[in-house]
């Protein structure tokens, strides 16, 4: 997969996580989540981790790679903040 394709897929995964309720995210990410999407030459692995959970916000990191050496060693990453007042920063 190209870097542009991986970035687009990561953006979609990040948005899907950011649209969830903060309490659900915190509960689901008690342990980092790692899962694969796609098959054959188009598979990719997503990792989602809770970086911080404070009274003001939660901070979540998402990353993606396609199993290739370069992307496995340095996956493409993103993160987002969800504030308790409902604001989201990606």
C-alpha positions as CSV (number, residue, x, y, z in Angstrom):
1,X,0.0,0.0,0.0
2,X,1.1,3.5,-0.6
3,X,1.6,6.0,2.2
4,X,-1.3,8.0,0.9
5,X,-3.6,5.0,1.1
6,X,-2.4,4.2,4.6
7,X,-3.0,7.8,5.7
8,X,-6.5,7.7,4.3
9,X,-7.3,4.5,6.1
10,X,-5.8,5.8,9.4
11,X,-7.9,8.9,9.1
12,X,-11.0,6.9,8.8
13,X,-10.1,4.7,11.8
14,X,-9.2,7.7,13.9
15,X,-12.5,9.4,13.1
16,X,-14.4,6.2,13.9
17,X,-12.8,6.1,17.4
18,X,-13.2,9.8,18.0
19,X,-16.9,9.6,17.4
20,X,-17.4,7.2,20.3
21,X,-18.3,8.2,23.8
22,X,-15.2,9.0,26.0
23,X,-16.2,6.6,28.7
24,X,-16.6,3.8,26.1
25,X,-13.2,4.6,24.7
26,X,-11.5,4.5,28.1
27,X,-13.2,1.2,28.9
28,X,-12.3,-0.4,25.6
29,X,-8.7,0.8,25.7
30,X,-7.9,-0.5,29.2
31,X,-5.4,-2.5,27.1
32,X,-4.2,-1.3,23.7
33,X,-6.2,-2.6,20.8
34,X,-4.5,-4.2,17.8
35,X,-6.5,-5.5,14.8
36,X,-6.1,-6.1,11.1
37,X,-8.3,-5.0,8.2
38,X,-8.2,-6.2,4.6
39,X,-6.8,-9.4,3.1
40,X,-4.1,-10.5,0.8
41,X,-1.9,-7.6,-0.4
42,X,-4.2,-5.0,1.0
43,X,-4.2,-5.9,4.7
44,X,-3.1,-3.4,7.3
45,X,-2.8,-3.4,11.0
46,X,-4.2,-0.8,13.3
47,X,-3.1,-0.1,16.9
48,X,-5.1,2.1,19.2
49,X,-3.9,3.2,22.6
50,X,-5.2,5.4,25.4
51,X,-2.4,7.9,26.2
52,X,-4.1,9.9,28.9
53,X,-7.4,10.1,30.7
54,X,-7.8,13.2,32.9
55,X,-10.8,15.0,34.3
56,X,-10.5,17.4,31.4
57,X,-9.9,15.2,28.4
58,X,-8.8,11.8,27.0
59,X,-5.9,11.5,24.6
60,X,-5.8,8.5,22.1
61,X,-3.1,7.5,19.7
62,X,-3.9,5.5,16.5
63,X,-1.3,4.0,14.2
64,X,-1.2,1.9,11.0
65,X,1.2,-0.2,9.0
66,X,1.0,-2.7,6.2
67,X,3.5,-5.3,7.4
68,X,6.3,-3.9,5.3
69,X,9.6,-3.3,7.0
70,X,9.6,0.5,6.8
71,X,6.1,0.9,8.1
72,X,6.4,-1.8,10.7
73,X,9.4,-0.1,12.3
74,X,7.9,3.4,12.0
75,X,4.1,3.2,11.6
76,X,2.1,6.2,10.5
77,X,0.5,7.7,13.6
78,X,-2.2,10.1,14.6
79,X,-3.9,11.1,17.8
80,X,-6.9,12.9,19.1
81,X,-8.2,14.6,22.2
82,X,-11.8,14.5,23.4
83,X,-12.6,17.1,26.0
84,X,-15.3,16.6,28.6
85,X,-17.2,19.5,27.1
86,X,-17.5,17.5,23.8
87,X,-14.8,19.2,21.8
88,X,-12.7,17.0,19.6
89,X,-9.2,17.8,18.3
90,X,-7.6,15.6,15.7
